[in-house]
Amino acid sequence: MPKTSRTRSARAVANDTAIRDAAIDELMRVGVDHLSLRDVSHRAGLTHGATYARYEDFGELLVDLWISRLGEHIQTLFDLCMRAAHEPGPDSAHQLFEYVHHAGPHDVAAIQLLMSARRLPTLLEEVENFIKDSLEAQDTHSPEVSAAFTRGLTVFAMMIAQIFADAYLGADEEYRRIVEAALLETLMTDPATVTVRPIEDVLVHDSAPTGSDLRTQLGWATFLVVGRSGYTRATISRIARRAACSPGAIYKLYDSKEDLVATSFRELMRARWMKVSHFVRVLEEDAISNMLFRITSNEHSVRRAFTTEFALAAPYNELLMTAIQDQTKGLALVVDSLENVSAEEKRRLNHLIRAITYLTIGAGMIATVSENMQCSNFAQFSEPFRLAILKDCLPTWNELRSHMESAAQSTGVR
């Protein structure tokens, strides 16, 4: 009897390992919303019944993955970001950057679970421990919040976006070297030398459009439904109901749901900072701080949730991924058309575009998880980061600004 018990125990452990390995592989292949116990069972080489004997549904599987494997990856990344911010120096920064460089499927899967938990109640019960104990360890709404915590939280957001993007878009070693140098200088800047001024930006609340144009109404309805339910659960019927139209009316304007969602994403990006007219001001004093404040504020929660869900779904949908890749093409076109600018400066300018993209998307993603991302002193990160870029990455920024404005006019990209 003891021998049989030990044999069963060993078999159970082996099955658990096989299921978890298979589940992470499936997460990388199809994403959270398409994960099924049947497919996991098949990949693990087990019967469907064997997996159901272990888990009631895929939600319980996600909880087990978070507890047994993935939660520790998010915690490790967060701790490394905080150490780099609280103990700034080459050693702590090197450990962080090495971790990000070698991030693998477990890290990407952990990010998916963290970002999806807000709409998966069973998973959220477990993920909330990390949110409360780490992301909300200090009250960022208080003016006394430490500069180090704000910097660590902002770097964490940026690294989350970079790991996810590197996994599906590919890494760029030159970009990493340039941005890491800027981040190291940012973290080593004495907080006492950074002036944190009150945010003066006037926020515009997310609100349903009042116009009768159906495309506009559909854009708003798409933001709401995708942001609240995720891309997979956002059906044409639900979007149509929210927009007070028929599904048939949508199909007269768009070929498919993915066409509608991708178009809504392009319109959202076109209305935000990724315009040349906005970007040429991004390295002005307080510009990045104000941008982060807008992105993480409650007033932009609808569009932020939509952007996060879009980013989670894009790796598994060619049309959505193309929309993400297209968002910087306007700026890239302008950069390529710059005259009297060396190839090296053009590369650095494209790296800057990428860094600001990761920073803003990452901040928005973390803000969907915790309101604590609404830091009152973003300047403690953004101002040293801005100065580091100006000093080490783009010494001829003022001249480049003039070139970009001229190139934008000639190419028609505004």
N, C-alpha and C positions, 0 to 999 in steps of 0.2 A: 504493500500500500504506500509507504513512504516513497519508494522508487517511482511508482506511477505518478504520485503527486509532483515529485520533482520534475519528471518528464513533461507533464502537462504545464508546469510553471515555465520551463525552458521554452516550450512550444509557444506559450502565450506571449512571452517576452519577444521571441522571434517574430511572431505575427504583428505585435505592436510596432516593432521596428520597421517591418516591411510596409505596414499601412502608412506610417508617418513619412517614410521615404517616398512612397508612391504619391501621397497627398501633396508633398512639396513639389514633386515633379509635375503633378497636375496643375497646381497653382501657377507654376511658371508657364505652363502650356496654354491654359484656358482662363486663368483668373479666378477670383473668389466666387463670382456669381454663377459660373458654369461648372463649379466643382460638384461632383456627385459621388456618392458612396459606391455606386455600381462601377464607375470608371476607375475609382481608386482601387477597388477590389481587383478588377481585371489587371491593372498595372502591377499590383502587389502579388499577383499569382494566387489569389485566394478566392473562395466562393463569396457570392454576395451575402449569403447568410452568415459567414464568419465575420464579416465586417459589421453587419447589423447587430450581431451578438455583442459587439464591443461598443457601438455607438447607436443612439436612437436616430440621429439624423446628422446632416452635414454640419449643423451648428455645433453639436457636441464634438465633432471631429476638429473643428476650428479651435474650440476651447482647449482641447487636449494638445493641439499643435502649439498654441500660444504658451501654455503652462510648461510643456515638456521641452520645447526647443526654441521657439521663435521669440518669445518675450525677452529672453536673455540677450538676444542679439540687439534688440532695440535698446535695452537697458545699457548694454556695453557701449553702444554708439553714443548714447546720451551722456554717460559718465565720462567718456573720453572728451566730448565737447566741453563739458563743464570743467574738467581738469585743465584743458588747454586754456580756458578762460580765467580760471582762478589761479592757476600756476603757469602763467604764460612763459614760453621759452621754447627753444628748438626741440628739446626732448619731448615735452608734452604734445607739441604740434606734430612732431614726427610720428608719434604713436597714433594720433588721430588720423593723419593722412595715410599712414600705412594700412590702417584698418579699412578706410574707405577704398583704397586702391585694390585691396584683396577681397572686397565684399563679394559675396556669392549668392546663390539661389536662396539660402536661408535668410539673408538680409533683405532681399527683395520681397520674399514671401512675408517676412515680418512687417515690412512697410505696408503691404497690401492689407494685412489684417488690422494694423493700427488705423489706417485710413478708412477702412470699411466698417469698423466696429460701431460707429455712431448710429448706423441703421440696422445693426444685427444685435438685438437685445441680449441674447445669450452670450455672445462674445464680449459685448460691452461690459458685462458684469465683471469679467476678469481683467480686461484692458484698463478699466477705470482705476485699478490700483496703481498702474504705472502713471496714468494721467495725474492723479492726485499726489502721489509721492514724489514724482519727478518734475513733470511739466508745470505743476502748480505748487511747487515747494516754496515759492515766494510769491507774494502778491505784486504783480507787475503794475497794478493800478496805483500803487503807493509811490510817491515821489522818493521814498527812502530805499526803494528796491536797489540792490547792488548792481553796479555796472557790469560786474563779472557774470551775474546770472543772466542779464539781458543779452550780453555777448554770447554766452554759451548757448542760450535758447535759440538765438538767431543763426548761429553756426550750425546747430543741430538741424534746423529747418532747411538750411542750404544744402547740407550733406545728404539729407533725406532725398531731396530732389535730384542731386547729382548721382547718387547710387541707383536710383530708379531709372534715370535717363541713360546712364552708362550701360545698364543691363540691356536696354532695348535699342539704343541709338549708337552705342559704341563709345569707348573712352578716347580721349585725346591727351596724350602725355604732355605736349607743349602747353596746353590749356592748364593742366594740373599744376605744372611748375610755376606758371605765372600767377595763378590765383592763390596757390599755397603761400607764395612769397608775400602777396598782399594781405592774406589772412593772418599770417604770422606777425606782420607789422601792426595790423589792426589790434590783435590781442595784446601785444606788448606796449601799446600806447597807454600812458598814464591817464586813468579816468579823470584826474584832477585837471588835466589840460584840455578836456573836451567840454565845450559849452553846450548845454542842453536847453534849448529854448522851447517855450510852449508851442504846440502845434497850432498853426494859423489857418490850416486848410479848411475850407468850408465843405462839409460832407453833403453829398446828395444821396438820400435814402433810396434803396432799391424799392421800387413801387411799380405796380402794373401800369403799362402805358395806357393813356386815355384815348389814343387815336383809334380809328376804326379799321385801319389797314390790317388785313388778315396776316400778312407776313410778320408784322410787328407783334401782333397778339400771339402768334405761334412761337415767336422767339422767346417771349416772356413765359409762356406755358411750358416750353421745353426746358428753360432754366429751372423752373419750379419742380417739374416732375423728375427730371434726371438728377437734380441736386438732392432731392429728398429720397429717391428710391434707387438711384443707380441707373446706369445705362440699360442693363438687361431688363429690369423690371419696368422701365419707362416705355410702355406700349403706345402705339399710335392712338388707340382708343382713349387712353388716359390723357394724353396730350390734347386730343380733340375735345374731350369733355372739359378740360381746364380752359381751352380757348373758345369754348361755346360754339364749336363748329362740328361738322361731320367728318369722319375719317376720309370720306371720299373727297372732301374739299382740300384736305392736306395732300392727297395723292395727285390732285390736279396741279399742285405747285412743286411737289418734291417726289422723286422716284421711289424713295424708301425712307424708313426711319433714320437710317444712318446718314442719308443725304440731308435730312432736316436737322439732325443734331450737329453734323459737321458744319453746315451753313450757319447755324446759331453760334457755334464756337468761333468761326471766322469773323462774324459780325461783332462778337464780344471783344476779340483781340483787336479788331480794327478801331474799336471805340476807346481802347485803353492806351497804355503808355507806349506800345510798340508802333508808334508813328515816328517818322523822322523829326517832325516838329516837336514831339515830346522828348525824344531821345537826346537831341542835341543839348537839352537842358539837364540831363540826368546827373551830371557831375557838378552842377551848381550847388552852393551851400544849402543844406537841408533838403535838397531835392529827393534823395533816396529815403530820408527819414519820413518825409510827407507821403511818399509813395507807399512805404511799408505801413504807415498808419492807415491810409485809405484801404489797402488790401485786407488788413486784419480787422478792420472795424466792423461792428454789428451792422452798420448801414449797408455793407456790401456782402452780407452773408449769403444771399441767394446766388449771386454770380460766382462767389468763391466756392460754394458747394458744387455748383455745376462744373466749374473748371476742374476741381479735384476729381469728381466722378468721371469726367471726360478723360483726364490723364490716366486713371486706373483702367479704363476700358480700351484706350487707344492701342496698346500693344497687341491686342487680340482682334483688331479690326483694321484692315488696310486703309479704308477711307478715312477713318478717324485719325490714324497715325499720319497719313498724308497731310491732314489739316494741321496737325501740330508742327510737322516739318515745314509747312508753308508759312507759318506765322512770322518767321524772321526773314523770309525771302525778300520782302520789300527793303529792309535794312541792308541785307547782303547785297542786293542789287546796287544800292547807293554806295556801299563800301567799295565794290568792284569798280565802280565808275569814277572813283576819286582820282584826280590828276595830281601830279607832283607829290604823290604819297608813296613811300616805298612799300614793297610787298610785305616786309616785316611789320610795318605800322598797320597795314590792312589786316594782317593776321591778329595782331594785338587788339585791334578794334573789334574784330569778330569775337575774340575771346571775352572782351568786355560785355558784348551783347549777350553772350552765353552766360556769363557770371550773373548779370543782372536778372536774366530770365530765371536761372535756378534760384536766386535769392527770393524773387517775388513769388514764384510758384510755390517754393518750399514754405515760405511764410504763410501763404494762403492755405496750403494743405494742413499745416499744424494748427492754424486758427480754426479749422473746421472741427478739430478734436478738442481744443481747449480755448476758452476765451482769454486765457492768460497770455496768449500771444499778442494781445493788444498792449504792447509795451509803451509806457509813457516816455521812456528815454531811449528810443531806437537810435538816437544820435550817438549814443555811446558805442554802437557798432558802426553805423553807417558813415559817420563823419571820418573816423580814422580809416575806414575802408576806402572811402572816396579819395582821401588824401594819398593813401598808399597807391591807388591806381594812377592818380595824376603824377605821382613821383616816379614810380617804377615801370608803369605800363604804357602810359600815353603822355610823354613829356611835351608833345606838340598838340595837346587837346584843343586849345583855342583856335589854332590854325585849321585843325581837322574839322572843327565845328563849322567854320566858314565854308570849307570845301563841301561838307555834307549838305549844308543848306542849298548851296548852288547846284550840287548834283541831284538833290531831290527835286528841284524845280525842273531840271533838264530831263529827268527820267519820269516825271509825273507822279512820283511817290511822295506823298505828303504825310 
